[in-house]
Protein backbone atom coordinates (compact mmCIF):
# COMPACT_ATOMS: atom_id res chain seq x y z
CA UNK A 1 0.00 0.00 0.00
CA UNK A 2 1.38 3.42 -0.97
CA UNK A 3 2.06 6.02 1.68
CA UNK A 4 0.85 9.59 1.37
CA UNK A 5 4.37 10.82 0.55
CA UNK A 6 4.68 8.24 -2.24
CA UNK A 7 1.45 9.48 -3.76
CA UNK A 8 2.45 13.13 -3.62
CA UNK A 9 6.12 13.00 -4.63
CA UNK A 10 9.61 14.19 -3.74
CA UNK A 11 10.60 17.87 -3.82
CA UNK A 12 13.86 19.79 -3.85
CA UNK A 13 13.75 23.13 -2.03
CA UNK A 14 16.59 25.57 -2.79
CA UNK A 15 16.17 28.43 -0.30
CA UNK A 16 18.75 30.21 1.86
CA UNK A 17 16.43 31.89 4.38
CA UNK A 18 16.18 29.37 7.20
CA UNK A 19 12.80 30.50 8.52
CA UNK A 20 11.16 30.32 5.09
CA UNK A 21 12.77 26.96 4.36
CA UNK A 22 11.60 25.49 7.66
CA UNK A 23 8.06 26.75 7.08
CA UNK A 24 7.94 25.30 3.57
CA UNK A 25 9.39 21.99 4.73
CA UNK A 26 6.92 21.66 7.58
CA UNK A 27 3.91 22.49 5.43
CA UNK A 28 4.83 20.40 2.39
CA UNK A 29 5.71 17.40 4.53
CA UNK A 30 2.36 17.75 6.31
CA UNK A 31 0.78 17.67 2.83
CA UNK A 32 2.45 14.33 2.11
CA UNK A 33 5.61 15.30 0.22
CA UNK A 34 9.16 14.23 1.03
CA UNK A 35 11.64 17.08 0.71
CA UNK A 36 15.37 17.69 0.30
CA UNK A 37 16.75 21.14 1.12
CA UNK A 38 19.75 23.07 -0.21
CA UNK A 39 20.77 26.45 1.22
CA UNK A 40 22.66 27.76 -1.82
CA UNK A 41 22.62 27.49 -5.59
CA UNK A 42 25.69 25.27 -5.89
CA UNK A 43 24.34 22.66 -3.46
CA UNK A 44 20.96 22.87 -5.17
CA UNK A 45 22.50 22.16 -8.58
CA UNK A 46 24.39 19.21 -7.13
CA UNK A 47 21.23 17.63 -5.69
CA UNK A 48 19.06 18.41 -8.74
CA UNK A 49 21.47 16.75 -11.16
CA UNK A 50 22.09 13.65 -9.05
CA UNK A 51 18.63 12.85 -7.73
CA UNK A 52 15.22 12.49 -9.33
CA UNK A 53 12.59 14.96 -8.07
CA UNK A 54 8.97 15.52 -8.99
CA UNK A 55 9.34 19.31 -8.64
CA UNK A 56 11.88 21.95 -7.59
CA UNK A 57 11.08 25.04 -5.49
CA UNK A 58 13.78 27.58 -6.29
CA UNK A 59 14.46 30.96 -4.69
CA UNK A 60 15.99 33.64 -6.93
CA UNK A 61 18.23 35.35 -4.36
CA UNK A 62 20.76 32.69 -3.40
CA UNK A 63 24.44 32.69 -2.37
CA UNK A 64 26.94 31.10 -4.72
CA UNK A 65 24.76 30.90 -7.82
CA UNK A 66 21.50 32.84 -7.97
CA UNK A 67 18.23 31.14 -8.86
CA UNK A 68 18.08 32.46 -12.43
CA UNK A 69 21.51 31.09 -13.31
CA UNK A 70 20.82 27.85 -11.46
CA UNK A 71 17.63 27.41 -13.45
CA UNK A 72 19.41 28.06 -16.75
CA UNK A 73 22.12 25.53 -15.91
CA UNK A 74 19.54 22.89 -15.02
CA UNK A 75 17.66 23.40 -18.27
CA UNK A 76 20.50 23.90 -20.74
CA UNK A 77 23.54 22.18 -19.22
CA UNK A 78 21.92 19.49 -17.10
CA UNK A 79 18.97 19.01 -19.50
CA UNK A 80 16.73 18.70 -16.44
CA UNK A 81 13.03 18.98 -17.31
CA UNK A 82 11.72 18.74 -13.72
CA UNK A 83 8.99 21.35 -13.07
CA UNK A 84 10.39 24.44 -11.34
CA UNK A 85 8.46 26.92 -9.20
CA UNK A 86 10.51 30.09 -8.70
CA UNK A 87 10.19 32.14 -5.49
CA UNK A 88 11.07 35.82 -5.33
CA UNK A 89 10.31 39.09 -3.60
CA UNK A 90 10.34 40.84 -7.00
CA UNK A 91 6.89 41.39 -8.45
CA UNK A 92 7.57 43.36 -11.63
CA UNK A 93 6.58 41.88 -15.00
CA UNK A 94 10.19 42.03 -16.19
CA UNK A 95 11.27 39.90 -13.24
CA UNK A 96 8.61 37.33 -14.06
CA UNK A 97 9.69 37.23 -17.70
CA UNK A 98 13.31 36.69 -16.64
CA UNK A 99 12.24 33.74 -14.50
CA UNK A 100 10.23 32.15 -17.29
CA UNK A 101 13.04 32.86 -19.75
CA UNK A 102 15.46 31.03 -17.47
CA UNK A 103 13.21 27.97 -17.68
CA UNK A 104 10.87 28.23 -14.69
CA UNK A 105 7.35 26.83 -15.09
CA UNK A 106 5.70 28.98 -12.44
CA UNK A 107 6.49 32.10 -10.42
CA UNK A 108 5.38 32.91 -6.88
CA UNK A 109 5.97 36.29 -5.21
CA UNK A 110 6.87 36.50 -1.51
CA UNK A 111 5.08 36.63 0.81
CA UNK A 112 2.82 33.82 -0.36
CA UNK A 113 0.29 31.47 1.21
CA UNK A 114 1.58 27.94 1.76
CA UNK A 115 -1.68 26.60 0.37
CA UNK A 116 -1.01 28.40 -2.91
CA UNK A 117 2.53 27.04 -3.13
CA UNK A 118 1.21 23.53 -2.50
CA UNK A 119 -1.48 23.97 -5.16
CA UNK A 120 1.04 25.22 -7.74
CA UNK A 121 3.44 22.34 -7.04
CA UNK A 122 0.68 19.75 -7.06
CA UNK A 123 -0.71 21.10 -10.33
CA UNK A 124 2.67 20.92 -12.09
CA UNK A 125 3.34 17.39 -10.87
CA UNK A 126 -0.15 16.20 -11.84
CA UNK A 127 0.12 17.61 -15.34
CA UNK A 128 3.56 16.10 -15.96
CA UNK A 129 2.35 12.67 -14.80
CA UNK A 130 -0.76 12.96 -16.96
CA UNK A 131 1.48 13.29 -20.05
CA UNK A 132 2.86 9.77 -19.70
CA UNK A 133 1.22 7.55 -22.35
CA UNK A 134 2.53 5.24 -25.04
CA UNK A 135 2.34 7.71 -27.88
CA UNK A 136 4.51 9.65 -30.31
CA UNK A 137 3.02 12.79 -31.82
CA UNK A 138 4.23 13.93 -35.25
CA UNK A 139 3.54 17.15 -37.13
CA UNK A 140 5.76 17.47 -40.19
CA UNK A 141 9.35 16.90 -39.04
CA UNK A 142 8.49 17.72 -35.41
CA UNK A 143 8.05 14.77 -33.03
CA UNK A 144 7.10 14.48 -29.37
CA UNK A 145 7.50 11.16 -27.57
CA UNK A 146 5.08 11.32 -24.65
CA UNK A 147 6.59 8.24 -23.01
CA UNK A 148 10.17 9.52 -22.89
CA UNK A 149 9.20 13.25 -23.05
CA UNK A 150 11.72 13.74 -25.87
CA UNK A 151 11.07 16.46 -28.45
CA UNK A 152 12.92 16.59 -31.77
CA UNK A 153 12.73 18.36 -35.11
CA UNK A 154 14.49 17.13 -38.22
CA UNK A 155 16.32 14.66 -36.00
CA UNK A 156 17.66 17.37 -33.69
CA UNK A 157 16.79 17.12 -29.98
CA UNK A 158 14.98 20.10 -28.43
CA UNK A 159 14.90 20.88 -24.70
CA UNK A 160 11.61 22.33 -23.42
CA UNK A 161 10.28 23.20 -19.98
CA UNK A 162 7.37 21.04 -18.73
CA UNK A 163 4.87 23.83 -19.43
CA UNK A 164 6.32 24.38 -22.90
CA UNK A 165 6.03 20.67 -23.59
CA UNK A 166 2.43 20.64 -22.32
CA UNK A 167 1.51 23.49 -24.67
CA UNK A 168 3.20 21.70 -27.56
CA UNK A 169 1.35 18.47 -26.71
CA UNK A 170 -2.00 20.26 -26.83
CA UNK A 171 -1.20 21.96 -30.15
CA UNK A 172 0.15 18.77 -31.75
CA UNK A 173 -2.87 16.75 -30.59
CA UNK A 174 -5.20 19.29 -32.21
CA UNK A 175 -3.12 20.10 -35.31
CA UNK A 176 -4.08 21.51 -37.77
CA UNK A 177 -7.15 22.72 -35.89
CA UNK A 178 -7.19 26.12 -34.18
CA UNK A 179 -6.92 25.97 -30.37
CA UNK A 180 -8.43 28.75 -28.30
CA UNK A 181 -6.33 30.46 -25.67
CA UNK A 182 -8.87 29.58 -22.97
CA UNK A 183 -8.61 25.88 -23.83
CA UNK A 184 -4.82 25.90 -23.45
CA UNK A 185 -4.95 27.82 -20.16
CA UNK A 186 -7.61 25.53 -18.71
CA UNK A 187 -5.75 22.34 -19.61
CA UNK A 188 -2.43 23.59 -18.25
CA UNK A 189 -3.39 25.58 -15.15
CA UNK A 190 -6.89 24.35 -14.34
CA UNK A 191 -8.66 26.83 -12.10
CA UNK A 192 -5.42 28.61 -11.12
CA UNK A 193 -5.00 30.52 -14.39
CA UNK A 194 -2.16 33.11 -14.15
CA UNK A 195 -2.17 36.57 -15.68
CA UNK A 196 -2.44 37.05 -19.44
CA UNK A 197 1.30 37.56 -19.98
CA UNK A 198 2.25 34.09 -18.73
CA UNK A 199 0.84 32.03 -21.61
CA UNK A 200 2.10 34.57 -24.15
CA UNK A 201 5.61 34.31 -22.71
CA UNK A 202 5.59 30.49 -22.74
CA UNK A 203 4.38 30.52 -26.36
CA UNK A 204 7.15 32.97 -27.28
CA UNK A 205 9.88 30.71 -25.89
CA UNK A 206 8.26 27.59 -27.35
CA UNK A 207 8.36 29.17 -30.82
CA UNK A 208 11.97 30.20 -30.27
CA UNK A 209 12.87 26.61 -29.42
CA UNK A 210 11.01 24.72 -32.13
CA UNK A 211 11.01 27.22 -35.01
CA UNK A 212 13.85 29.72 -34.80
CA UNK A 213 16.78 27.23 -35.10
CA UNK A 214 15.14 25.70 -38.19
N, C-alpha and C positions, 0 to 999 in steps of 0.2 A: 504493500500500500504506500502511495506517495505521501511525503510530508508536505506541509504547506509551503516550505521554502523551495522544495523541488518543483512544485507547481508554479511558483512565481518566478524564480530565476536567481542568478548570481549577478551582482552589480560591482562595478569598480567606482569608488568615489575618490576624486582627486581634488582636495580642498585643504588649504593651509591654515585656515582659521579653526582652531580646535573646538570652540563652542559650537560653531555651525556644523562641523563634521560630526561631533558627538550627537547633536540633535537629529541630523539626517540619519545617522546609523541607527539610533534608537527607534526612530519612527519607521524606517524602511524594514528593519528586522521585525518590528511588531506587525508589519503588514505581510510578513512571510518571505522576505528576501534574505539571502545571505549576502554579505558585503565585505569587500576588501577596501582598505583605505591607504592612500598615498598622500603625503603632506607637501609634495613638490612635484614639478613637472617631470623631472628626470626619473624619479621613482615611479611615477604614474605611467610613463612610457615603457619602463621596464616590465611592469606588471601587465600592461595592456597587450604587449607583444608576446608574452610568454604564457599567458593564461587565456582561457576562453570565457568571455562574459556575455551576458544577455543585453546589457546596456552599460554605458559609462556616463557618470555625472561629473562634469568637468568645470572647475572654476577658471575664470579668465586670468585673474591676478594671482600668479603663483611665483614662488622663488625658483631660480634655476632656469626653467623654460616656462614662458607664460602659456596660458591655455590655448591661445590662437595658434602659436607655433607647434604646440604639442598636438593639437588637432590636425594640423597640416601634415605633420610627420606621420601620424597614424594612418591618414588617408593615402598619402602619396608615397611615402617610403615603406611603411609597414603594410600597406594595402589592407588595412583593417576596416571592415565594413560594419562593425558593431554600432548600433544606434548611440548617438551622443547627445546628451542634454547639456547645454552650456549655461553656467550660472555667472551672473555679473551684476554689479551695481550700476552699470551704464545702461541708460534706457533710451538713448537716441537711436533713430532709424539707422544711421550710419554704423553704429556699433553692432546692431543686429545683422546688418548686411555683411559686415566683416566676419561675424561668427558663422553665418551660413556659408559664406565664401570659403572659409577655412575647412568646411566639411561637417559642421554641426547639423543635426536634424531638428533640433528644437532649442529654444532660447528662453530662459526664465530670469526675470529681473529680481534682485534682492531689494527689500525683504519679500519673501514669498510664503504662501501657506504650504505646509507639508502635504496636505491632501492634494494640492494642485501638482506638486512635484511627483507624488506617487501616481496620480492619474496620467501625467505626461509619460512617465517611464513605462507604466503598464500598457498604455496605448501603443507606444513604439514597439515594445516586445511582442504584443499580440499581433500587430500588423506584419512584423517580420516573420513570425511563425506561421501566419496564415498564408504566406507566399509559397510555402514548401509543398509542391506537388510534383508529380512526374510529368513535366511538360517543358517543351522548348518552343518559345515563340519566335517567329521569323517574319520580318517585314523587309523586303528587299535583301540587302546584304547585312542587315542588322539582326542579331540573334540575342535572345535572353533565355538562359537555362534556369528555370525556376527551382530545380532541384539543387544545383550547385551555386546558384546566384551569380553566375558568370555572364557578363555582357561583352559582346564582341561585334565589331563591324569590319567587314572585308578581311576577316581573319585576325584583326588586331584587338587585343583585350582592352576593355574600357573599365575604369574604376568609377563607381558611382556611390553616393551615400545611400543609406536605406530608403530615405524619402524619395530621392531621385529615382531609384530603382522601382519604387512603388508607383510613381507617376508614369514611368516608362511602361510598366506592366499594364496599367489601365489603358494607356494609349494604344499599345500593341494589341491588346485583347480586342479593342473596338475598331482598330484600323480596317478600312479607311473612313469609318464613320466619324462624324464630329462628336466631341465629348464636351459637355457643358462644364464650365468652371465649378458650378455647385456640386456636380456629380463627383469630380475629382476631390474637392475639399471634403465632402461627406465620407468618401471611401477611405481617405487617408487620416483625417483627424476626428471623424465621428461628430460628436456634439461639441467638442472643444476646438472649434475652428478658429485659427489665429487671424490676425489682421490681414487686410487685402494684399499687402506687400509680400507676405511670406510665400504664397504660391507663385507669384510672379518671379520672385528671386530664385526659387527652386527650378522653375521652368527655364530661366535664363541660363543657369549653370548646367542644366541637363542638355540644352541645345549646344552650349559651348563644348560639352564633352562628346556628344555623339555626332555633331555636324561639323563644327569648326575644323577639326583636324583632317576632315575628309573633303 
